[in-house]
Amino acid sequence: MPATVSASRLTPSSTRMHLRLGYVAQAECAPLVVAQRLRLGEQYGITLELCRQPSWSALRDKLLSGELDAAQMLHGMAYGIQLGLGGQRADMAVLMTLSQNGQAITLSNALAEAVTSGGSLRMKLADTPRRRVFAHTFPTGTHALWLFYWLAAQGIHPLNDVRSVTIPPTQMAESLAKGELDGYCAGEPWSTLASNAHHGVTVVTSSEIWPDHPEKALVCRLDFAQRHPDAARALIRTLLQACQWLDDPALRPQAAPWLAMPEVINQPEHLILARLLGDYGNAPLRKPARPIRFFGGGQVNYPWLSDGLWFLSQFKRWGMTQEPASNVTVVKAVNQIALYAEAASDLGVPVPADPFRTSILMDGQPWTGINPEGYASSFSVRERSPVTGPGA
């Protein structure tokens, strides 16, 4: 049975702190919205202001400038910023994981037919005169890495055989409809929009690529966590309660209209609810989609070191960095395991004894967090050119 989060052991703070939390309009912002709506932070002395951002890069910039205190962030972004990949380097803190699963890859109707009819997407791409364009939402983010992993598993190099571009998720369905994109990976409800309008087909979900993968994380600057450890712990407790609330499928219909509001996602409630429940309609998926997980007795929320090392392994695989993929020091510096354990223990949420977990990805490759360097070099499809500099 999942742990029941309780605040009975906590003493409310006499000093209240107002926190500005950034997010991008996707279904996984649900924990932030629930926490604010139910005023879960007040018992811990914090109030929450949610600040929607137009893109992940805008969210990053405002978090680093101090305009945001913390944010819901694509999990891989925190390590990319820590390493200075593609922009300003800053010391980051992953306070907890907010969600698993819930992303999808959508292709144009013409390309989707090659996949769903049992044909070869690689052969289809080879037969076309132009270089196909695939979009993700941030170079070191989860969407890029799910897309790259899926294409590579089919023998398609995501940097050489196709053109990979970055655009905000809110623009993807329209760009696909206009023929500017041939496919994209994003969160929901942005894949649903293209499918419902018959401009594209969702062909694979991220839970098929990596069942119960890390997706969104609660992130702040390390200096914020160091200056305000009580606020950071209070934020973790607040979001843990929101995540547990959302893990009850019977309560997700209550959250859907909150997410659908114009100032949050601004999309129809029924589309959001379907994806919250893992319903992909008649999408031609090889395996049923796993629903978004928010809590799972705390298994979702723990900042696993093995999850962080997986992102480092993929940065190395695709030539984004010369940093050793096995550099667990980087991940230990980012993942605030001690801070999380204090907050979770106060709530009676179990904390794993081992910070490494085992996963099996879509091509049968096991991931344990052991030997990330060997793992990165074990793939036949990878970037072999040397990196020319930071963020290259």
C-alpha positions as CSV (number, residue, x, y, z in Angstrom):
1,M,0.0,0.0,0.0
2,P,1.3,3.5,-0.7
3,A,2.5,5.6,2.2
4,T,0.0,8.1,3.5
5,V,1.5,11.5,3.7
6,S,0.8,13.1,7.1
7,A,1.8,16.5,8.4
8,S,1.2,15.6,12.1
9,R,4.9,15.6,13.0
10,L,5.6,19.1,11.7
11,T,5.4,22.4,13.5
12,P,4.1,25.2,11.2
13,S,6.6,28.0,10.6
14,S,5.9,31.4,12.2
15,T,7.7,33.0,9.3
16,R,5.8,32.8,6.0
17,M,7.7,32.8,2.7
18,H,6.2,33.6,-0.7
19,L,7.7,31.4,-3.5
20,R,7.5,32.0,-7.2
21,L,7.4,28.7,-9.1
22,G,7.9,28.5,-12.9
23,Y,6.3,25.9,-15.2
24,V,5.6,25.3,-18.9
25,A,2.0,24.5,-19.9
26,Q,1.9,20.7,-19.9
27,A,-0.2,18.2,-17.9
28,E,2.7,17.4,-15.6
29,C,2.4,20.9,-14.0
30,A,-0.5,19.3,-12.1
31,P,1.4,19.0,-8.8
32,L,2.1,22.7,-8.7
33,V,-1.5,23.6,-9.6
34,V,-2.9,21.2,-7.0
35,A,-0.6,22.5,-4.3
36,Q,-1.6,26.0,-5.0
37,R,-5.4,25.2,-5.3
38,L,-5.5,23.2,-2.1
39,R,-3.1,25.7,-0.3
40,L,-1.0,22.8,0.8
41,G,2.0,24.9,1.5
42,E,0.4,27.1,4.2
43,Q,0.8,24.4,6.9
44,Y,4.6,24.6,6.3
45,G,4.8,28.4,6.2
46,I,4.9,29.0,2.4
47,T,2.6,30.4,-0.2
48,L,2.9,29.7,-3.9
49,E,2.7,31.9,-7.0
50,L,2.7,30.0,-10.3
51,C,4.4,31.7,-13.2
52,R,3.7,30.2,-16.6
53,Q,6.6,30.5,-19.1
54,P,6.4,30.4,-22.9
55,S,9.3,27.9,-23.3
56,W,11.9,25.9,-21.3
57,S,14.6,28.3,-22.2
58,A,12.6,31.2,-20.8
59,L,12.0,29.2,-17.6
60,R,15.7,28.5,-17.3
61,D,16.7,32.1,-17.8
62,K,14.2,33.4,-15.2
63,L,15.3,30.7,-12.7
64,L,19.0,31.6,-13.1
65,S,18.3,35.4,-12.9
66,G,16.4,35.0,-9.6
67,E,13.0,36.0,-11.0
68,L,11.8,32.5,-10.1
69,D,12.6,30.7,-6.8
70,A,12.1,27.2,-8.1
71,A,10.5,25.5,-11.1
72,Q,9.1,22.4,-12.6
73,M,11.8,21.5,-15.1
74,L,12.6,18.8,-17.7
75,H,14.7,16.4,-15.7
76,G,17.8,16.5,-17.9
77,M,17.9,20.3,-18.0
78,A,19.3,20.5,-14.5
79,Y,22.4,18.5,-15.4
80,G,22.9,20.4,-18.7
81,I,22.9,23.7,-16.8
82,Q,25.2,22.3,-14.2
83,L,27.7,21.4,-17.0
84,G,27.1,24.6,-18.9
85,L,25.8,22.9,-22.0
86,G,24.5,25.4,-24.6
87,G,24.2,28.3,-22.2
88,Q,25.1,29.8,-18.8
89,R,26.6,27.4,-16.3
90,A,25.1,27.5,-12.8
91,D,25.0,25.2,-9.8
92,M,21.6,23.5,-9.7
93,A,19.6,21.6,-7.1
94,V,17.1,18.8,-8.0
95,L,14.8,18.7,-4.9
96,M,12.6,15.8,-6.1
97,T,11.1,14.2,-9.2
98,L,7.5,15.3,-9.8
99,S,6.4,12.8,-12.5
100,Q,7.2,9.7,-14.6
101,N,5.9,8.8,-18.0
102,G,3.3,10.9,-20.0
103,Q,5.2,12.0,-23.1
104,A,4.7,10.9,-26.7
105,I,6.2,11.0,-30.2
106,T,3.8,12.2,-33.0
107,L,4.6,11.8,-36.7
108,S,3.1,13.3,-39.8
109,N,0.4,11.0,-41.4
110,A,2.8,10.0,-44.2
111,L,5.6,8.9,-41.8
112,A,3.2,7.4,-39.3
113,E,1.9,5.0,-42.0
114,A,5.4,3.6,-42.5
115,V,5.6,2.8,-38.8
116,T,2.1,1.5,-38.2
117,S,2.0,-0.6,-41.4
118,G,5.0,-2.6,-40.2
119,G,7.4,-0.9,-42.6
120,S,10.7,0.7,-41.9
121,L,10.9,4.4,-40.9
122,R,14.5,4.3,-41.8
123,M,13.8,3.2,-45.3
124,K,11.0,5.8,-45.6
125,L,13.4,8.6,-44.6
126,A,16.0,7.3,-47.1
127,D,13.4,7.3,-49.9
128,T,12.6,11.0,-49.5
129,P,14.6,13.8,-51.2
130,R,14.6,16.2,-48.4
131,R,16.0,15.9,-44.9
132,R,13.1,15.4,-42.5
133,V,12.6,17.7,-39.5
134,F,11.9,16.5,-36.0
135,A,11.3,18.8,-33.0
136,H,11.9,18.6,-29.3
137,T,11.6,21.2,-26.6
138,F,15.1,21.7,-25.2
139,P,18.5,20.2,-26.2
140,T,19.4,18.6,-22.9
141,G,15.8,17.9,-21.9
142,T,13.8,14.7,-21.7
143,H,11.9,15.2,-25.0
144,A,15.1,15.5,-27.0
145,L,16.6,12.3,-25.4
146,W,13.4,10.2,-25.8
147,L,13.2,11.3,-29.5
148,F,16.9,10.6,-30.0
149,Y,16.7,7.2,-28.3
150,W,13.7,6.1,-30.3
151,L,15.1,7.2,-33.6
152,A,18.5,5.5,-32.9
153,A,16.8,2.3,-31.9
154,Q,15.5,2.2,-35.5
155,G,19.0,2.8,-36.9
156,I,18.3,6.5,-37.5
157,H,21.0,9.0,-36.3
158,P,19.0,11.9,-34.8
159,L,21.7,14.5,-35.6
160,N,22.9,13.3,-39.0
161,D,20.0,11.5,-40.7
162,V,17.4,14.0,-39.8
163,R,17.3,17.7,-38.7
164,S,16.5,18.1,-35.0
165,V,15.1,21.5,-34.0
166,T,13.9,23.1,-30.7
167,I,10.5,24.8,-30.5
168,P,8.0,25.4,-27.6
169,P,5.5,22.6,-27.2
170,T,2.6,24.9,-27.7
171,Q,3.7,25.4,-31.4
172,M,4.3,21.8,-32.3
173,A,0.9,20.7,-33.5
174,E,0.4,23.8,-35.7
175,S,3.9,23.4,-37.2
176,L,3.1,19.7,-38.0
177,A,-0.1,20.8,-39.7
178,K,1.7,23.3,-41.8
179,G,4.2,20.8,-42.9
180,E,7.1,22.5,-41.2
181,L,7.7,19.4,-39.0
182,D,7.7,15.7,-39.8
183,G,7.4,14.7,-36.2
184,Y,8.0,15.8,-32.6
185,C,8.3,14.7,-29.0
186,A,6.4,16.6,-26.4
187,G,4.2,16.3,-23.3
188,E,0.5,16.5,-23.2
189,P,-1.9,17.7,-24.5
190,W,0.2,18.7,-27.4
191,S,0.4,15.3,-29.1
192,T,-3.4,15.0,-28.6
193,L,-4.1,18.2,-30.5
194,A,-2.4,16.9,-33.7
195,S,-4.0,13.5,-33.5
196,N,-7.5,14.9,-32.9
197,A,-7.2,17.3,-35.8
198,H,-5.9,14.4,-38.0
199,H,-2.7,16.2,-38.8
200,G,-0.5,13.5,-37.3
201,V,-0.5,10.2,-35.4
202,T,1.0,9.4,-32.0
203,V,3.0,6.3,-32.7
204,V,4.9,5.7,-29.4
205,T,4.7,6.9,-25.8
206,S,7.7,7.6,-23.6
207,S,6.7,4.8,-21.2
208,E,7.4,2.4,-24.1
209,I,10.9,3.8,-24.5
210,W,11.6,3.7,-20.8
211,P,8.9,2.4,-18.5
212,D,8.5,4.7,-15.5
213,H,11.2,7.1,-16.6
214,P,12.0,10.3,-14.8
215,E,10.2,13.2,-16.5
216,K,9.7,16.5,-14.6
217,A,11.7,17.6,-11.6
218,L,11.4,20.2,-8.9
219,V,14.5,22.3,-9.4
220,C,16.0,25.4,-7.9
221,R,19.4,27.1,-7.9
222,L,21.8,25.5,-5.4
223,D,22.4,28.8,-3.7
224,F,18.7,29.1,-3.0
225,A,18.5,25.7,-1.3
226,Q,21.6,26.6,0.7
227,R,20.3,30.0,1.9
228,H,16.7,28.8,2.5
229,P,16.9,25.1,3.5
230,D,13.7,25.3,5.5
231,A,11.8,26.7,2.5
232,A,13.3,24.0,0.3
233,R,12.1,21.3,2.7
234,A,8.7,22.9,3.0
235,L,8.4,23.0,-0.8
236,I,9.3,19.3,-1.0
237,R,6.7,18.4,1.6
238,T,4.1,20.5,-0.1
239,L,4.7,18.9,-3.5
240,L,4.9,15.4,-2.0
241,Q,1.4,15.9,-0.7
242,A,0.2,17.2,-4.1
243,C,1.8,14.2,-5.9
244,Q,0.1,11.8,-3.5
245,W,-3.2,13.5,-4.0
246,L,-2.8,13.2,-7.8
247,D,-1.9,9.5,-7.6
248,D,-5.5,8.7,-6.9
249,P,-7.2,8.3,-10.3
250,A,-10.5,9.2,-8.8
251,L,-9.2,12.7,-8.0
252,R,-7.7,13.5,-11.4
253,P,-11.0,14.5,-12.9
254,Q,-11.1,17.2,-10.2
255,A,-7.6,18.5,-11.3
256,A,-8.4,18.5,-15.0
257,P,-10.5,21.7,-15.1
258,W,-7.9,23.5,-13.0
259,L,-5.3,22.6,-15.6
260,A,-7.6,23.6,-18.5
261,M,-8.0,27.1,-17.3
262,P,-6.8,29.9,-19.6
263,E,-4.0,31.0,-17.3
264,V,-2.7,27.4,-16.9
265,I,-2.7,25.3,-20.1
266,N,-5.7,26.8,-21.9
267,Q,-6.8,23.6,-23.6
268,P,-10.0,21.5,-23.4
269,E,-10.5,19.7,-20.1
270,H,-11.4,16.4,-21.8
271,L,-8.1,16.3,-23.6
272,I,-6.1,16.9,-20.5
273,L,-8.1,14.4,-18.4
274,A,-7.6,11.6,-21.1
275,R,-3.9,12.0,-20.9
276,L,-3.8,12.2,-17.1
277,L,-5.5,8.8,-17.1
278,G,-3.2,7.3,-19.8
279,D,-6.0,7.2,-22.4
280,Y,-4.5,7.5,-25.9
281,G,-7.8,6.6,-27.7
282,N,-7.2,4.8,-31.0
283,A,-3.5,5.6,-31.3
284,P,-1.7,2.7,-32.9
285,L,0.7,2.0,-30.0
286,R,2.6,-1.2,-29.9
287,K,2.3,-1.3,-26.1
288,P,-0.4,0.4,-23.9
289,A,0.7,3.7,-22.4
290,R,1.5,3.8,-18.8
291,P,-0.3,6.6,-17.0
292,I,1.5,9.5,-15.6
293,R,2.8,8.6,-12.2
294,F,3.1,11.3,-9.5
295,F,3.8,9.5,-6.3
296,G,3.9,5.7,-6.2
297,G,4.6,5.6,-2.5
298,G,7.4,8.0,-3.0
299,Q,9.2,5.8,-5.6
300,V,8.5,8.4,-8.2
301,N,9.8,11.4,-6.2
302,Y,13.1,10.2,-4.9
303,P,16.0,11.9,-6.8
304,W,17.7,8.7,-7.9
305,L,21.4,9.0,-8.7
306,S,21.0,6.4,-11.5
307,D,18.5,8.6,-13.2
308,G,20.9,11.6,-13.2
309,L,23.7,9.4,-14.5
310,W,21.5,8.2,-17.4
311,F,21.2,11.8,-18.6
312,L,25.0,12.2,-18.4
313,S,25.4,9.0,-20.4
314,Q,23.2,10.4,-23.2
315,F,24.9,13.7,-23.2
316,K,28.1,11.8,-23.9
317,R,26.5,9.5,-26.4
318,W,25.4,12.5,-28.5
319,G,28.6,14.5,-28.3
320,M,27.1,17.2,-26.1
321,T,30.0,17.1,-23.6
322,Q,33.5,15.8,-22.9
323,E,32.5,15.3,-19.3
324,P,32.9,11.7,-18.2
325,A,29.5,10.0,-18.2
326,S,30.5,8.2,-15.0
327,N,31.1,11.4,-13.1
328,V,28.7,10.6,-10.2
329,T,30.1,13.7,-8.4
330,V,28.1,15.9,-10.7
331,V,24.9,14.1,-10.0
332,K,25.5,14.0,-6.3
333,A,26.1,17.7,-6.3
334,V,22.8,18.3,-8.1
335,N,20.5,15.7,-6.5
336,Q,19.6,16.9,-3.0
337,I,19.2,13.4,-1.6
338,A,19.8,14.5,2.1
339,L,17.4,17.4,1.9
340,Y,14.7,15.2,0.2
341,A,15.2,12.4,2.8
342,E,14.7,14.9,5.7
343,A,11.4,16.2,4.2
344,A,10.1,12.8,3.1
345,S,10.9,11.2,6.5
346,D,9.0,14.0,8.3
347,L,6.0,12.9,6.2
348,G,6.5,9.2,6.7
349,V,7.3,8.7,3.0
350,P,9.8,5.8,2.6
351,V,13.3,6.7,1.4
352,P,15.1,4.0,-0.6
353,A,18.3,2.6,1.0
354,D,20.0,2.4,-2.4
355,P,20.1,5.5,-4.6
356,F,20.4,3.3,-7.8
357,R,17.5,1.6,-9.5
358,T,17.4,-0.8,-12.4
359,S,15.4,-0.2,-15.6
360,I,15.0,-2.0,-18.9
361,L,14.6,0.3,-21.9
362,M,12.8,-0.4,-25.2
363,D,15.7,-2.2,-26.9
364,G,16.4,-4.5,-24.0
365,Q,19.3,-2.4,-22.8
366,P,19.4,-2.6,-19.0
367,W,20.2,0.5,-17.0
368,T,21.5,0.2,-13.5
369,G,23.6,3.4,-13.2
370,I,26.8,1.3,-13.1
371,N,29.4,2.0,-15.8
372,P,27.7,4.9,-17.6
373,E,30.8,5.4,-19.8
374,G,30.6,1.8,-21.1
375,Y,26.8,2.2,-21.5
376,A,27.2,5.4,-23.6
377,S,29.7,3.8,-25.9
378,S,27.8,0.5,-26.3
379,F,25.3,1.9,-28.7
380,S,26.0,1.4,-32.4
381,V,24.2,4.6,-33.3
382,R,25.9,7.5,-31.5
383,E,27.8,10.7,-32.2
384,R,31.4,9.8,-32.9
385,S,32.8,13.3,-33.7
386,P,34.8,15.0,-31.0
387,V,33.1,17.8,-29.0
388,T,34.7,21.2,-29.9
389,G,33.8,23.0,-26.7
390,P,31.4,23.5,-23.9
391,G,27.8,23.4,-25.1
392,A,28.8,22.2,-28.6
